[in-house]
Amino acid sequence: MHKGFHRWKEQLLLLFFPHKCFLCGKVLSGSGWLCEHCTLPQTENLCLGCGKDRKNCICSRVSYDGAWAPLWYTAGARYGIHRFKYEGRTYYAAFLGELMAQGVQALWTEAFDCITYVPMSPKKQRARGYCQSELLAKEISRQLKIPVEKTLCHTAHSKSQMSQKGLESRIKNASCSFQRGEKDLQGLQILLVDDVLTTGATASYCAELLKAQGAVSVFVLTAATTRIKQHS
């Protein structure tokens, strides 16, 4: 009866708030994520060290120990993630989180002790009503049965990474954006979650902070990664 109630509730919500295709925005007739015309831009030939195309490997300048993303940050995926982040389409966390969790199970043998996420500024989170990386982390936690811990803090003293032009600018801005928390991570293997991996500046700095708290390794999991090295 309990399961039946939730199925009924879900169908009622879909009646008034129908899902839209993640890639093109077309209203869907059911509870799926894609329309019949769209195909996900799934990643291939990724370097599992840095999470970028092997032809554009950036392993030499990242501080994390591995990275992966299920989608290329191109065309429809960019559109879908934008709506997830800025237009309140929080239900996409379930879709993206499942894709991300499947990759962890298929590609990594590491026994992660906890999942954490890249935080956003408190001001932006109050305005938006949610933190997209936190939603992803919680969904992945549900899928993998690994606890979520808030281990990093946003300083609120920086600008948006998306507004930074050039790698050096992004690295400098990342160092002003985050600070380590108080949780003891001694000897732990951490799965760090974010929405998009671009230059790796944010993920690298966050990995450094986590290791300063005692983590022995930090692996980065994002919903999407840019196909080439982007500096904007």
C-alpha positions, 0 to 999 in steps of 0.5 A, a space after each residue: 500500500 505504501 509503494 502504491 501510494 507513492 506511485 499514485 503521488 508520482 503520477 499525480 505530480 507528473 500530470 500537473 508538472 510533466 517532465 521535459 526531455 533533458 536534451 531538448 526540453 520537449 514535454 514528455 508523456 510519461 516519467 522518462 528523461 529523453 524524447 524519442 528523437 534525442 540521444 545522450 552525448 555519452 563520453 568515450 575514450 576518457 582519461 580516468 586520471 583527469 576526466 578529459 579526452 585522452 587527446 587533451 589529457 591534463 593529468 600533469 596539472 591536477 591534484 585529484 587521483 581520478 575523474 570521470 563523467 558520463 556526458 560530454 558538455 555539448 549541445 543538449 547536455 549543456 542545455 539540460 544542465 543549465 536548466 537543472 542548475 538555474 531553472 529549478 529542474 531539480 528532478 534531473 538530479 535523479 537522472 544524472 545521479 543514476 548515470 554517474 553512479 553507474 560509472 562508479 560501479 563500472 569503472 572504479 574498484 576503490 572503496 569510497 568512504 564518503 561522498 562530498 561535493 563542491 559547495 556553492 556560495 550561501 547567497 547563491 544557494 539562498 537565491 536558487 533554493 538548492 545546491 545542484 552538486 549537493 543534490 547529485 551527491 545525495 542521489 549518488 549516495 542513495 544509489 551506491 549506499 555511501 554516506 554524504 559528508 559536507 567537508 568543504 565550505 564556500 568562502 563567499 569571497 569570490 566570483 563565479 568560476 564561469 565568469 573567469 577567463 583563462 586557466 590562471 584566473 580560474 585557479 586563483 578564483 578557486 583558491 579564494 572560493 573554498 576552504 577546508 572544513 573541520 571534519 577529520 578525513 584521515 585515511 579516507 578515500 573521497 568521491 568529490 561530486 560536481 556538475 561539470 568538469 572544465 579546466 579542473 581548477 575547482 576540482 584540483 583545489 578542492 582535492 588539495 583541501 580534502 587531502 589537507 584534512 587527511 584524505 588519502 585519495 580524491 576521485 572526481 565525479 561530474 555529470 559532464 566534462 568538456 571535450 577540449 581544454 576550455 579556459 572560460 
